[in-house]
C-alpha cells in the first residue's frame, strides 16, 4: 500500500512540473509551487501581465478523469488559501485574480482551463 501511495505522489508531482512548463510556454511566470497556508495548499501560483492565477492541477490516467476530480469543497479551500496568500502578499491585491485548472494525462498535452471557477463570496 505504501508503494502505491508513493507512486501516486510521484505522478502528481510530475503532473505539476508539466503544468508549470505548459504555463511558462504560455508566458506565465511561476511564483510559487505547493504553497501551504493554514487553509490548504495551492498547487501553483502564477502571473501573466496583471493577472494572478491560483492553479489546481489534477493528474489522472485520462483527461476526463482529471476534469471530474476537482470538488466544490476543494474549490472553496483554494479560494480561502488564495485570500490568505493575498493578505500577506498585498502587492498583488491590485491584480486581476483568477482560479485556473490544469488536467494532466500521460502522453497528452495539459488541458488548461482559465477561470475554471469563480469566487462568489
C-alpha positions in Angstrom: 0.0 0.0 0.0 2.8 2.4 0.8 4.4 1.8 -2.6 1.1 2.7 -4.3 0.9 6.0 -2.4 4.5 6.9 -3.3 3.8 6.2 -6.9 0.6 8.4 -6.8 2.5 11.3 -5.1 5.3 11.0 -7.8 2.7 11.0 -10.6 1.1 14.2 -9.0 4.5 16.0 -8.8 5.3 15.0 -12.4 1.9 16.5 -13.4 2.6 19.7 -11.5 6.0 20.1 -13.2 4.4 19.5 -16.6 1.7 22.1 -15.8 4.4 24.6 -14.8 6.2 24.0 -18.1 3.0 24.5 -20.1 2.2 27.7 -18.2 5.7 29.1 -18.9 5.3 28.3 -22.6 2.1 30.4 -22.5 4.0 33.4 -20.9 3.2 32.9 -17.3 5.8 33.4 -14.5 5.6 30.8 -11.8 5.7 32.5 -8.4 5.1 29.5 -6.1 4.6 25.8 -6.2 2.8 23.8 -3.4 2.2 26.9 -1.4 0.9 26.0 2.0 -1.4 28.2 4.0 -3.4 27.5 7.2 -6.4 26.8 4.8 -4.7 24.4 2.5 -2.3 24.1 -0.3 -2.2 25.9 -3.7 -0.5 23.8 -6.4 0.7 26.7 -8.5 0.6 30.5 -8.2 1.5 32.1 -11.5 1.2 35.5 -13.0 1.0 36.9 -16.5 0.8 40.7 -17.0 -1.6 41.9 -14.4 -3.4 38.6 -13.7 -2.6 36.4 -10.8 -3.6 32.8 -11.2 -4.2 30.2 -8.5 -3.9 26.9 -10.3 -5.1 23.5 -9.2 -3.6 20.5 -11.0 -5.1 17.1 -11.3 -3.1 14.2 -12.8 -5.0 11.1 -13.8 -4.7 8.3 -16.4 -7.2 10.2 -18.7 -8.0 13.9 -19.0 -11.7 13.1 -18.5 -11.0 11.6 -15.1 -8.8 14.6 -14.1 -11.6 17.0 -15.2 -14.0 15.4 -12.7 -11.6 15.2 -9.8 -12.0 18.8 -8.6 -14.7 19.1 -6.0 -16.7 22.1 -4.8 -15.1 21.7 -1.4 -11.6 21.8 -2.9 -12.5 25.0 -4.9 -13.6 26.7 -1.7 -10.5 25.6 0.1 -8.3 27.0 -2.7 -10.3 30.3 -2.6 -9.6 30.6 1.2 -6.0 29.7 0.7 -5.7 32.4 -2.1 -7.2 35.0 0.2 -4.6 34.0 2.8 -1.8 34.4 0.3 -3.1 37.8 -0.8 -3.4 39.0 2.8 0.4 38.6 3.3 1.3 39.5 -0.3 -0.6 42.7 -0.7 1.5 43.8 -3.7 -0.8 41.5 -5.7 -4.1 42.9 -4.5 -4.4 45.2 -7.5 -4.0 42.3 -9.9 -6.9 40.5 -11.5 -7.4 37.3 -9.7 -8.3 34.0 -11.5 -8.7 30.4 -10.5 -7.5 28.0 -13.2 -7.4 24.3 -13.5 -5.0 22.1 -15.4 -5.8 18.4 -16.2 -2.8 16.2 -16.8 -2.8 12.8 -18.5 0.2 10.8 -19.8 1.2 11.3 -23.5 -1.3 14.2 -23.9 -0.8 18.0 -23.8 -2.1 19.5 -20.5 -5.6 20.9 -20.6 -5.6 24.4 -19.2 -9.0 25.8 -18.2 -8.8 29.5 -17.4 -11.4 30.8 -14.9 -12.4 27.3 -14.0 -14.4 28.6 -11.1 -15.2 32.0 -9.5 -15.0 33.3 -6.0 -18.7 34.0 -5.4 -18.2 35.1 -1.8 
